[in-house]
Amino acid sequence: MARKKKEEAQQTRQQLIEAAIGQFATRGVASTTLVMTPNY
């Protein structure tokens, strides 16, 4: 059971990273806020 939670955490982490990269590419690093980042 703990293994699944670890996999879910890794998947969530990857989704957040991809969302951040998309926001950085669209708005630039200086114009991206943490509030915008989780919108994946």
Protein Blocks (a to p, Z undefined) as FASTA:
>chain_A
ZZmmmmmmmmmmmmmmmmmmmmmmmnopklpcfklmmmZZ
